[in-house]
Every structure is written in C-alpha cells, then in structure tokens.
Amino acid sequence: MHRRQFLGLSIAAGLSLGGLTGCQPGTPLRIGIHPWIGYEPLYLAEEFGWLADSVRLVKGQSSTDSLQGLMDGSLDGAALTLDETLRLHDHGVNVVVVGVADVSVGADVVMADPAIQTLRDIRGKRVAVELSGVSGVMLVELLQRAGLERNDIVEINLPVNEHPEAWRRGEVDVSICYEPTASALEGLGANRLFDSRQLPETIFDVLVVRQEKARSRKAAVKDLLQAHFAGLNHLVRNQHDAIYRVATRQNISVDAVRRALATVALPDLTANQRYLAPTGRLEAVVLKLAHIMSSEGLISEVPLNYRFCDASFLPRSVA
C-alpha cells in the first residue's frame, strides 16, 4: 500500500484511468488525485463548486494510478509526494511543482518493540519498510540519525498495510509506516520511536503539472491552485463542517480525520510562495532527497540542472 492510500481504503476509484486520451486545447486539465488528508482542499473545492470547468479531478485509489496516468499521458498533473515526483522525473516525465499541499509533521513514523529505546538499538533488528514509497526515504534518514548502515539491520521490504500482521506473527521488530498502520501497531504494543516531527520540512505532498501543459495551459493551472486555496480556506476556517464532510465522503470516523489533520501542516499562500521561490526550501529538499534516493538506488541519477518549482502560477491573493 502506498502512503497516500490510508484515507478511504474502501472507496472505489471515482474514475478509471484506462482509456483516457491526452488533454486537447479547450478540454479540462486532468489532475490525478487520491484520498489523503492533504489533498482534501481540492475535494472540498469540487464539492462546493469552486473548481473551474478548466480543471477536472481524476480520482484514483492511490498514487500508483496518478503516476501511471502521468507516464502514459492520460493525465496532465497530479497530487504526489515529493519523492514520487523525483521518481517520475527519473522515468522521463518532466513535471513542475506548482503548489505545496502539505508537510508531514508526524504522519510518517518509526514504530518499535518496547525493548528498543534508542535509535542505535535498531542494530541487528528486523525492520519492515516499503522501499518503493516515502518509507524508504524515512529509513535512510533513520539510519543516518542512528549512525548505522543498511547492513546493520535486517531489512524486510514489505507493503505498509502488511506490517501489523507481520508484527502479530513476530516477524518484525521495527516498522516504518504512517497512519492508520502506526495506531494499529500501537494497539499491538509497539512504541513510537521516531517520526517526521524530527525531520522538519522534509516530507512534502505537492501539486505537479507536466511541464508542457504548465506552459500551454497557464490559466487552467492557476484555476487549479485557486480552487485548492478556496478549499483550504474552508478546511481551516470551517473545520467542524469540513471534518464531517471528509469523514462522510471517506466513510471513516471524525476522530480519524482529526488525527490525520494533526500529523500534517497545510501551507497557506504565503508559505507556498516561500517554499516555491527559486532559493526556497523546496528546491533544497528536492536536491537532498535526490542525493539520498540516488545513493540508495531509488533513482538513477541526481537531476542537478532541473528546476522543479515554479511559484508563478500561485494566485496573488486568496479571499
């Protein structure tokens, strides 16, 4: 299970990505999206009618749907994690980051057996990690903080949703995961050893658009971002209403939505402008992640001469 599947696991994809053709001039900009708390502003914008006709949300079940759609040309953009954006670029799909949806502040977690008290105590332990997702980046950061190498642990490459069952069978000592798996493991006796609060402004969810579409459909990209900030405004200012709408749509509890919100920061327009500036935090994080992912074989090379971020599509102001 990819990280961004945890809300609405029982919900079927709103639209199949199969058979879609590339976006033609005058047709809506097709944006891949899937259930995740950081993407809720766009779902809310669509629900309230704030999404312009120039943009259509193509709803999938996970980031896999969005990545596939971007690679086969049936999508023009998507909501993805920053590491997924790097993987996409590594596969030859040039995209530009036009907005930051959220920043992980506890959503990504290292859960451990209670006997493991410090990071260095993971030496020799069985660590479950989904290397193809953001958990692989967390593993690299964890080992660096612990002063350990990959061969100092017993690495178990396992989809995150399978970690609780592996824990029940006594097959793992440490899990690198996210909600709701973290809470499930806590219920099985695991303790929180480390989380993304110790990695400030490192794990981002972003809105990306194929580079050629960003150039040819500037107005539509701006409409997309205007809708995002309208939805974000409702989520922040009318949180009680928004939480119940999210819970109803995703068929999950209100408490689960509140817990999810507590693990992410949702950047406003000013923060987006700061993040996406040429010398902003995001370009620095992209380069750092690229070096990590390249050294671990997650991408083939570091894209040194490619600028990922463009703040020019952001609205001048939001109501």
C-alpha positions as CSV (number, residue, x, y, z in Angstrom):
1,M,0.0,0.0,0.0
2,H,1.4,3.4,-0.9
3,R,1.4,6.0,1.7
4,R,-1.4,8.1,0.4
5,Q,-4.0,5.4,0.5
6,F,-4.8,5.5,4.2
7,L,-8.0,7.5,4.0
8,G,-10.8,5.8,2.2
9,L,-9.3,2.4,1.6
10,S,-12.8,1.0,1.0
11,I,-13.7,3.7,-1.6
12,A,-13.6,2.7,-5.2
13,A,-11.9,5.0,-7.7
14,G,-14.1,7.7,-8.9
15,L,-12.9,7.4,-12.5
16,S,-10.9,4.7,-14.3
17,L,-7.7,6.0,-15.8
18,G,-7.8,3.4,-18.5
19,G,-8.6,4.6,-22.0
20,L,-8.3,8.4,-21.4
21,T,-6.7,10.4,-24.2
22,G,-4.3,13.3,-23.7
23,C,-5.8,16.7,-22.9
24,Q,-6.6,18.8,-26.0
25,P,-6.7,22.6,-26.1
26,G,-10.0,23.7,-24.6
27,T,-10.6,20.5,-22.7
28,P,-10.2,20.4,-18.9
29,L,-6.8,19.9,-17.4
30,R,-6.9,16.4,-16.0
31,I,-5.5,16.2,-12.5
32,G,-4.9,12.8,-10.8
33,I,-5.9,12.8,-7.1
34,H,-6.5,10.1,-4.5
35,P,-7.6,10.0,-0.8
36,W,-5.2,11.8,1.5
37,I,-5.9,14.5,4.1
38,G,-3.5,16.9,2.4
39,Y,-5.5,16.7,-0.8
40,E,-8.9,17.3,0.8
41,P,-9.0,21.1,-0.1
42,L,-9.4,20.0,-3.8
43,Y,-12.1,17.5,-2.9
44,L,-13.9,20.3,-0.9
45,A,-13.5,22.8,-3.8
46,E,-15.1,20.4,-6.2
47,E,-17.9,19.7,-3.7
48,F,-18.7,23.4,-3.2
49,G,-18.4,24.2,-7.0
50,W,-15.2,26.2,-6.6
51,L,-13.4,24.1,-9.2
52,A,-13.4,25.8,-12.6
53,D,-14.6,24.0,-15.7
54,S,-11.0,24.2,-17.0
55,V,-9.9,21.6,-14.4
56,R,-11.2,18.0,-13.8
57,L,-10.2,15.8,-10.9
58,V,-9.5,12.3,-12.0
59,K,-10.0,10.2,-8.8
60,G,-8.0,7.1,-8.2
61,Q,-7.3,4.9,-5.2
62,S,-3.6,5.5,-4.8
63,S,-0.7,7.4,-6.1
64,T,0.0,4.4,-8.4
65,D,-3.0,5.5,-10.5
66,S,-1.7,9.1,-10.8
67,L,1.9,8.0,-11.6
68,Q,0.6,5.6,-14.3
69,G,-1.6,8.3,-15.8
70,L,1.2,10.8,-16.0
71,M,3.5,8.3,-17.6
72,D,1.0,7.1,-20.2
73,G,-0.1,10.7,-20.9
74,S,-3.7,10.3,-19.8
75,L,-3.2,12.9,-17.0
76,D,-1.8,16.4,-17.1
77,G,-0.9,16.7,-13.5
78,A,-1.4,15.1,-10.1
79,A,-1.1,15.3,-6.3
80,L,2.0,13.4,-5.3
81,T,4.7,13.2,-2.6
82,L,8.0,14.9,-3.5
83,D,9.9,11.6,-3.7
84,E,7.2,10.3,-6.1
85,T,7.8,13.4,-8.2
86,L,11.5,12.6,-8.3
87,R,10.8,9.0,-9.4
88,L,8.5,10.3,-12.1
89,H,11.2,12.7,-13.4
90,D,13.7,9.8,-13.3
91,H,11.3,7.9,-15.7
92,G,11.5,10.8,-18.2
93,V,8.3,12.6,-17.3
94,N,9.2,16.3,-16.7
95,V,6.8,17.9,-14.3
96,V,6.8,21.2,-12.4
97,V,5.7,21.7,-8.8
98,V,3.1,24.4,-8.8
99,G,1.9,24.1,-5.2
100,V,2.6,22.5,-1.8
101,A,-0.4,20.7,-0.4
102,D,1.0,19.6,3.0
103,V,4.1,18.9,5.0
104,S,4.4,15.9,7.2
105,V,4.7,16.8,10.9
106,G,4.3,13.3,12.5
107,A,2.5,11.5,9.7
108,D,5.5,9.3,9.0
109,V,6.5,7.1,11.9
110,V,9.0,4.5,13.2
111,M,7.2,2.1,15.5
112,A,9.4,-0.2,17.6
113,D,9.3,-3.0,20.1
114,P,9.3,-1.5,23.6
115,A,12.7,-3.1,24.3
116,I,14.1,-0.7,21.6
117,Q,14.7,2.5,23.5
118,T,17.1,4.4,21.2
119,L,17.7,4.7,17.5
120,R,21.0,2.8,17.8
121,D,19.1,-0.1,19.4
122,I,17.7,-1.0,16.0
123,R,21.1,-2.5,15.1
124,G,20.5,-6.2,14.2
125,K,16.8,-5.8,14.3
126,R,14.2,-6.8,11.7
127,V,12.9,-3.5,10.1
128,A,9.8,-3.6,7.9
129,V,9.9,-0.9,5.3
130,E,8.2,-0.2,1.9
131,L,11.2,0.8,-0.1
132,S,9.2,2.0,-3.1
133,G,7.5,4.7,-1.1
134,V,8.2,7.6,1.2
135,S,9.1,5.0,3.9
136,G,12.3,4.2,2.0
137,V,13.4,7.8,2.5
138,M,12.5,7.6,6.2
139,L,14.7,4.5,6.5
140,V,17.7,6.4,5.1
141,E,17.1,9.3,7.5
142,L,16.7,6.9,10.4
143,L,19.9,5.1,9.7
144,Q,21.8,8.4,9.4
145,R,20.4,9.6,12.7
146,A,21.4,6.3,14.3
147,G,24.9,6.3,12.8
148,L,24.2,2.9,11.2
149,E,24.5,1.4,7.7
150,R,21.9,-0.7,5.8
151,N,23.8,-3.9,6.6
152,D,23.5,-3.1,10.3
153,I,19.8,-4.1,10.2
154,V,17.7,-6.9,8.8
155,E,15.7,-5.1,6.1
156,I,12.3,-6.5,5.3
157,N,10.7,-4.9,2.2
158,L,7.0,-5.2,2.9
159,P,3.9,-3.1,1.9
160,V,3.0,-0.9,4.9
161,N,-0.5,-2.4,5.2
162,E,1.0,-5.8,5.8
163,H,3.1,-4.6,8.8
164,P,0.5,-5.3,11.6
165,E,0.0,-8.9,10.5
166,A,3.8,-9.4,10.3
167,W,4.1,-7.9,13.8
168,R,1.4,-10.3,15.1
169,R,3.4,-13.2,13.7
170,G,6.5,-11.9,15.5
171,E,8.4,-11.4,12.2
172,V,9.4,-7.8,12.7
173,D,10.9,-5.6,15.5
174,V,10.5,-2.2,13.8
175,S,8.1,-0.7,11.4
176,I,8.5,2.4,9.2
177,C,4.9,3.4,8.5
178,Y,2.2,6.0,8.8
179,E,-1.4,6.2,9.9
180,P,-3.5,4.2,10.3
181,T,-0.8,1.5,10.5
182,A,1.0,3.3,13.3
183,S,-2.1,3.3,15.5
184,A,-2.7,-0.4,14.7
185,L,0.9,-1.2,15.8
186,E,0.5,0.9,18.9
187,G,-2.5,-1.3,19.7
188,L,-0.3,-4.3,19.4
189,G,2.2,-2.9,21.9
190,A,4.6,-1.0,19.7
191,N,6.1,2.3,20.8
192,R,6.7,5.4,18.6
193,L,10.5,5.7,18.4
194,F,10.9,8.4,15.7
195,D,8.7,10.4,13.4
196,S,8.7,13.2,10.8
197,R,8.5,15.9,13.5
198,Q,12.2,15.3,13.9
199,L,12.6,15.9,10.1
200,P,11.1,19.4,9.8
201,E,10.1,20.5,6.2
202,T,11.4,17.3,4.6
203,I,8.4,15.2,3.6
204,F,6.1,17.2,1.2
205,D,3.0,16.5,-0.7
206,V,2.8,18.6,-3.8
207,L,0.7,19.5,-6.8
208,V,2.6,18.9,-10.1
209,V,1.8,19.5,-13.7
210,R,3.5,18.2,-16.8
211,Q,6.0,20.8,-18.0
212,E,4.5,21.2,-21.5
213,K,0.9,21.6,-20.0
214,A,2.1,24.2,-17.5
215,R,3.4,26.3,-20.4
216,S,0.3,25.8,-22.7
217,R,-2.4,25.8,-20.1
218,K,-1.3,28.5,-17.6
219,A,-4.8,29.8,-16.9
220,A,-6.1,26.3,-16.1
221,V,-3.1,25.7,-13.7
222,K,-4.0,28.9,-12.0
223,D,-7.6,27.8,-11.7
224,L,-6.4,24.6,-10.1
225,L,-4.5,26.5,-7.4
226,Q,-7.3,29.0,-6.8
227,A,-9.6,26.0,-6.1
228,H,-7.0,24.4,-3.8
229,F,-6.7,27.6,-1.7
230,A,-10.5,28.0,-1.6
231,G,-10.9,24.5,-0.3
232,L,-8.1,25.1,2.2
233,N,-9.7,28.3,3.4
234,H,-12.9,26.3,4.2
235,L,-10.9,23.5,5.9
236,V,-9.2,26.0,8.1
237,R,-12.0,28.4,8.9
238,N,-14.9,26.0,9.0
239,Q,-13.0,22.9,10.3
240,H,-16.0,21.4,12.1
241,D,-18.0,21.3,8.9
242,A,-15.1,20.2,6.8
243,I,-14.1,17.4,9.1
244,Y,-17.6,15.9,8.9
245,R,-17.6,16.3,5.1
246,V,-14.3,14.4,4.9
247,A,-15.5,11.7,7.3
248,T,-18.7,11.2,5.3
249,R,-17.0,11.1,1.9
250,Q,-14.3,8.7,3.1
251,N,-16.5,6.6,5.3
252,I,-14.2,6.9,8.3
253,S,-14.7,8.3,11.8
254,V,-14.5,12.0,12.7
255,D,-11.7,11.1,15.1
256,A,-9.7,9.5,12.3
257,V,-9.9,12.7,10.3
258,R,-8.8,14.8,13.3
259,R,-5.9,12.5,13.9
260,A,-4.9,12.8,10.3
261,L,-5.0,16.6,10.4
262,A,-2.8,16.7,13.4
263,T,0.0,15.0,11.5
264,V,0.3,17.4,8.7
265,A,0.8,21.2,8.2
266,L,-1.3,22.7,5.4
267,P,0.7,25.6,3.9
268,D,-1.2,28.8,3.1
269,L,-0.5,31.1,0.1
270,T,2.4,32.9,1.9
271,A,4.1,29.6,2.9
272,N,3.7,28.3,-0.7
273,Q,5.3,31.4,-2.1
274,R,8.2,30.9,0.3
275,Y,8.5,27.2,-0.4
276,L,8.4,27.5,-4.2
277,A,10.8,30.5,-4.5
278,P,14.0,29.8,-6.6
279,T,16.0,29.8,-3.4
280,G,13.2,28.4,-1.3
281,R,13.1,25.4,0.9
282,L,11.6,23.0,-1.7
283,E,14.4,23.2,-4.2
284,A,16.9,22.4,-1.4
285,V,14.8,19.5,-0.2
286,V,14.5,18.1,-3.8
287,L,18.3,18.1,-4.1
288,K,18.7,16.5,-0.7
289,L,16.1,13.8,-1.4
290,A,17.6,13.2,-4.9
291,H,21.1,12.5,-3.4
292,I,19.6,10.1,-0.8
293,M,17.5,8.3,-3.4
294,S,20.3,8.1,-5.9
295,S,22.7,6.7,-3.3
296,E,20.2,4.0,-2.3
297,G,19.4,3.1,-5.9
298,L,15.8,4.5,-5.8
299,I,16.5,6.8,-8.8
300,S,19.3,6.5,-11.4
301,E,20.8,10.0,-11.0
302,V,20.6,13.4,-9.3
303,P,18.8,15.9,-11.5
304,L,21.3,18.7,-10.9
305,N,20.3,21.0,-13.8
306,Y,16.5,20.8,-13.5
307,R,14.4,23.3,-11.7
308,F,11.3,21.6,-10.1
309,C,9.4,24.5,-8.6
310,D,7.5,27.4,-10.2
311,A,5.7,29.9,-8.0
312,S,4.4,31.9,-10.9
313,F,1.0,30.0,-11.0
314,L,0.1,30.9,-7.4
315,P,-2.7,33.4,-7.0
316,R,-1.7,36.9,-5.9
317,S,-4.2,36.7,-3.1
318,V,-7.0,34.5,-1.7
319,A,-10.2,35.5,0.0
